[in-house]
C-alpha cells in the first residue's frame, strides 16, 4: 500500500492520511461490489486486505449516496463511493485523478485484463477511470 499511497500523494498533492483513506475506501468498495474480480488485484497490493478489514461500515454517502441507487449496486454504487470520497475532502477532479492513478497502478501490478474485469463488473465505474 505504501507505494500506491506515495504515488497518489505525489500525483494529486493529497495529504498521505487522506490518500490512505481514499485508496482504502476505493479498494473496499471494489472488493464489496466485485469480490471475484478484485481478489487478484488485492493479492498484488501488500497490506490492502488488512486496510480493507479495518474499514468502518460505510455510511450513506450524503447527497451523492441518495442518487447512488440509480447507478446500481446495493450499497449505492459509484455515486455513493464518490460521496464517501467527497466526505474525505476530495473534489471531482481529485476523484477522477485517484481513479486514474489507482487503475494505472492496478494495470502495472495485476494486469490490464484484471482491471478490465473489475471495470466491467461495476456499473458506472468506467466514468471514473
N, C-alpha and C positions, 0 to 999 in steps of 0.2 A: 504494500500500500504506500510505503514511503516514496517510492519512485513516482507513482502516479500522482500523489499529493503534491510533490515537488513540481511535477510537470504542470499541474493545474494552477498552482500558485504563480509559477513563472509566466504562464500564458495569459492568465486572467487578472493577475495582480491582486488576488484574494489573500486574506489572512489564512495562514496554514490551518487554523482550527475551523474556520468556515469552510475551507476547501475539503477538509476531512469529513465534516458533517455532510456536505453536499454530495461528495462521492459515495459515502456510505449510504445516504438516502437513496441515491440513484441505483446503486447496486442492490440494495434491499428491495426496491421496487421491482427491478428486473427479476430478481430471484423469486419474488412472490407471483409476478404476472407470467413468467415464462421459465419455471424452475428447470425443466429438462434442457432447454436451450442454453440457459445461463450457467449450468453446472461446469462446463468446460472452461468458461471464462473465469469463474470464481476460483477454480483449481489453479489457474495460472497467476493469480494475484495473491502473493503471500499476505496473510492477515485479513483477507477480505471476509472469509466466513466468520471469523471472530468478531470483526467490526459489525457485521450484519446481525449477529446473535445479540450484540449489546444494544441494538437499536430499541428505543421505546416504541410502544404501539403507536401507529400512525394516527394522526388526528384527521379532522375533516377537510383540511386544506383551504379553509376560508371560502371566499367567493369563487376562487378557481375550482375548489373541490365541489361546490354546488353545481357547477357546469360539467364536472368531470364525468358524470354518468353518461353524458352524450358521446363521450369518446370511447366508451367500452371499458370493461373490467369492473369487477365487483367493488373495488376499492376506489373507484372514481377515475381510473385510467391516468393517462399522461397529464390531463389537466389538473388532477389532484396532486400529482407529483410536482408540476410547475408551481402550484400553490404552496406546497411544502418548501420548495426551494426559494420562493419569494419570501417566505417567512424567515429564512436564514439571511435575508438581505440581498439576494441576487435579483438583478433586473432581467428582463427577457434576453438582452444581449449576452449577459453572463450565462444564462441558462443554455442558450444555443452554443456558446463557446465551450461550456462544460460538456455538453453532449458531444460536440465535435472532438474535443481532446480525449474524452473518455473512450469514444468509439475508435478513434485513431489508435490509441494505446491498445485497446482490445484487439484490433486487427493485427497489431505487431506481436502480441503475446499469444493470442488464441487463434488467429487466422481470420481471413475475410469471410469464409463460409460460416463460421460460428457466429460472427457478428451479424451477418445477413439473416441467419435463422432467428436471432433474437429480435431484430427489427421486424421481420415478417410475423413473428408470433405476438407482438404487442401492438394493438390497434392505435394508430396516431403517432407512434414513436418516430416514424421516418421524418416528420416535420422538425424534429429537434436534433437530428444527427446529420 
